[in-house]
Amino acid sequence: MSVFRNIAAACVAWPLVLCAGAAVAADFPSRPVRFVVSWTPGGGADSLARKLSKGLTERWAHPVVVENKPGADATIGIQSLTQAPADGHTIALIITSHAVHPSVRKALPYNLLQDFVAVTNVVEAPNLLVVNPKLPVRNVQELIALPKTRQLNFGAPGLGGPGHLGGVMFNAMAGTNAVHIPYAGGSPTLMALVRGDVDFMFTTMLSGMQLAKSGQVRAIAITSTQRSPMEPDLPTVSESGLGGFELVTWYGIITRAGTPKAIVDQLARDINAVVREPKLAAQLASEGTQVIASGPDQFGPYLTAEVRKWAGIVRQANIQPE
């Protein structure tokens, strides 16, 4: 009851709207929270969501239930959020590709920047530039020089995702003309690289290094602007001659637009507290993932900037929306 006595006392001095918001936040959550994940169980995004849901359940004493809603290039789950009450009891995980979708899909069933409110950018992970080990390439400059003697191609899951647009950025900045070969997902693309069906690709740090250490692919650069503590000897693409090249996969949380700001702020505080817990942060770091834990005031503008950035890259590459 002390929380509510403090709120009542504060309302003597606070404007009514602030008091109402504080009272709403003090009662949140009042029931189980749905955590929508737009992919099947078992993947990296699903794993992160389950780690967060476990920590939030312990913190809130209300269950946080992960709901997997895959399909339509990870848009079905996000669309379902538009039908949820604007009260913070339904949240969803989004990643970099969701900021690309507005530029590559003709009939997106929601407006990412209008129908939802950004809560927090939880973590981000760099990608690896990996090549088939039979390719006579051990660094970025050798990869750039190779097309002078042969046509290169690169693999990526689908159209318009980070892997595809990473290849597009590489072509634009390096002056190369590698051909994009689409695949149904990350694993089929990696297997195509192992077989030699494609020459190079951008993939996650965890998946790429596992294959590199077994000799099935060769990692030649990392796509963050700084080297990774996990692989400090691996140079960045940027320092290897393509200054400013950056391709990271971020994982953020959104909720329904119209959710009271006090609840959005509490969601951000509690999610960030969970992801900053030393044990979880260390586990994520061991997987090549960096904790960001920003709040709504940071993630909102960042998300807007990401949508605009990828729109420019899509236009430059003349990728036609599907």
Residue pairs with C-beta under 8 A, 6 or more apart in sequence:
3 26
4 23
4 26
7 19
7 22
7 23
7 26
10 19
10 22
11 19
14 22
21 260
21 261
21 262
22 262
24 260
24 262
24 263
25 260
25 262
25 263
25 265
25 266
28 87
28 88
28 263
28 266
29 60
29 62
29 88
29 89
30 62
30 89
31 62
31 89
32 62
32 63
32 64
32 65
32 89
33 56
33 60
33 62
33 63
33 64
33 65
33 88
33 89
33 90
33 91
34 65
34 67
34 84
34 89
34 90
34 91
35 49
35 52
35 53
35 64
35 65
35 66
35 67
35 91
35 92
35 93
36 67
36 69
36 77
36 78
36 80
36 81
36 90
36 91
36 92
36 93
37 45
37 46
37 49
37 66
37 67
37 68
37 69
37 77
37 92
37 93
38 45
38 69
38 70
38 71
38 74
38 75
38 76
38 77
38 78
38 92
38 93
38 94
39 45
39 46
39 68
39 70
39 74
39 77
40 46
40 68
40 70
41 68
44 204
44 206
45 93
45 95
45 251
46 66
46 68
48 93
48 122
48 123
48 251
48 284
48 289
49 66
49 93
50 66
51 280
51 283
52 64
52 122
52 271
52 274
52 275
53 64
53 65
53 66
54 64
55 274
55 275
55 277
55 280
56 64
56 270
56 271
56 274
57 63
57 64
59 270
59 273
59 274
60 270
67 77
68 77
69 76
69 77
69 80
70 76
70 77
71 77
73 97
73 101
73 105
73 158
74 95
74 97
74 98
75 98
75 101
75 105
75 108
75 109
75 110
77 92
78 92
78 94
78 98
78 110
78 112
78 116
78 254
79 109
79 110
81 90
81 92
81 110
81 115
81 116
81 254
81 255
81 256
82 109
82 110
82 115
82 256
84 90
84 256
85 256
86 255
86 256
86 257
86 258
86 259
87 256
87 259
87 260
87 263
88 255
88 259
88 260
88 263
88 264
88 266
88 267
90 255
90 256
91 119
91 253
91 254
91 255
91 267
92 116
92 253
92 254
92 255
93 251
93 252
93 253
94 112
94 251
94 252
94 253
94 254
95 249
95 250
95 251
95 252
96 162
96 248
96 249
96 250
96 306
97 160
97 161
97 162
98 112
99 112
99 303
99 306
99 307
99 309
99 310
100 160
100 161
100 162
100 165
100 310
100 314
101 108
101 112
101 160
102 108
102 111
102 112
102 307
102 311
103 160
103 307
103 310
103 311
103 314
103 315
103 319
103 321
104 159
104 160
104 314
104 319
104 321
104 322
105 160
105 321
105 322
106 321
106 322
110 116
112 303
112 307
113 303
113 304
113 307
114 257
115 256
115 257
116 254
116 255
116 256
116 257
117 254
117 255
117 256
117 257
117 258
117 259
117 264
117 296
117 300
118 252
118 253
118 254
118 296
118 299
118 300
118 302
118 303
119 252
119 253
119 254
119 255
119 264
119 267
119 268
119 271
119 296
119 299
120 252
120 253
120 267
120 268
120 271
120 272
120 292
120 293
120 294
120 295
120 296
120 299
121 250
121 251
121 252
121 292
121 293
121 294
121 298
121 299
121 302
121 303
122 251
122 252
122 253
122 271
122 272
122 275
122 291
122 292
122 293
123 250
123 251
123 275
123 284
123 289
123 290
123 291
123 292
123 293
124 248
124 249
124 250
124 251
124 289
124 290
124 292
125 204
125 205
125 206
125 248
125 249
125 250
125 251
125 287
125 288
125 289
125 290
126 205
126 222
126 223
126 224
126 228
126 247
126 248
126 249
126 288
127 162
127 163
127 166
127 202
127 203
127 204
127 205
127 208
127 222
127 223
127 247
127 248
127 249
128 202
128 203
128 204
128 205
128 208
128 209
128 212
128 219
128 221
128 222
128 223
128 234
129 140
129 143
129 170
129 200
129 201
129 202
129 219
129 220
129 221
129 222
129 223
129 237
130 193
130 200
130 201
130 202
130 203
130 208
130 211
130 212
130 217
130 218
130 219
130 220
131 137
131 143
131 193
131 199
131 200
131 217
131 218
131 220
132 193
132 194
132 196
132 198
132 199
132 200
132 217
132 218
133 215
133 216
133 217
133 218
134 196
135 143
135 146
135 199
135 200
135 218
136 142
136 146
137 143
137 146
137 200
137 218
137 220
138 218
138 220
139 220
139 221
139 235
139 240
140 174
140 220
140 221
140 235
140 237
140 240
140 241
140 242
141 240
141 241
143 152
143 174
143 200
143 220
144 174
144 175
144 176
144 241
146 152
147 176
147 177
147 178
151 177
151 178
151 179
152 176
152 177
152 178
152 179
152 199
152 200
153 178
153 179
153 180
153 181
153 198
153 199
154 167
154 170
154 178
154 179
154 180
154 181
154 198
154 199
154 200
154 201
154 202
155 163
155 181
155 182
155 183
155 189
155 192
155 193
155 197
155 198
155 200
155 201
156 163
156 164
156 166
156 167
156 180
156 181
156 182
156 183
156 189
156 201
156 202
157 163
157 164
157 182
157 183
157 184
157 185
157 186
157 188
157 189
158 164
158 182
158 183
158 184
158 185
159 182
159 319
159 322
160 314
160 319
160 322
162 202
162 247
162 249
163 186
163 189
163 201
163 202
163 203
164 180
164 182
165 247
165 310
165 313
165 314
165 317
166 202
166 223
166 247
167 178
167 180
167 201
167 202
168 180
168 313
168 316
168 317
168 319
169 245
169 247
169 313
170 176
170 178
170 237
170 242
170 245
171 177
171 178
172 313
172 316
172 317
173 242
173 244
173 245
174 241
174 242
178 199
178 200
181 192
181 197
181 198
183 189
183 192
186 203
186 204
186 207
189 198
189 201
189 203
190 201
190 203
190 207
190 208
190 211
190 217
192 198
193 199
193 200
193 201
193 217
194 211
194 216
194 217
202 223
202 247
204 249
204 288
205 222
205 228
205 230
205 287
205 288
205 289
206 287
206 288
208 217
208 219
209 219
209 230
209 231
209 288
211 217
212 218
212 219
219 231
219 234
220 234
221 234
221 235
221 236
221 237
221 240
222 228
222 231
222 234
222 235
222 236
222 237
223 236
223 237
223 245
223 246
223 247
223 248
224 236
224 246
224 248
225 236
225 238
225 244
225 246
226 236
227 234
227 235
227 236
228 234
228 288
229 285
230 285
230 286
230 288
236 245
237 245
237 247
238 244
238 245
238 246
250 292
250 306
252 299
252 303
253 267
253 268
253 271
255 264
255 267
261 296
264 296
265 295
265 296
268 295
268 296
269 295
271 293
272 293
272 294
272 295
274 280
275 281
275 284
275 291
275 293
276 291
276 293
281 291
284 290
284 291
285 291
294 302
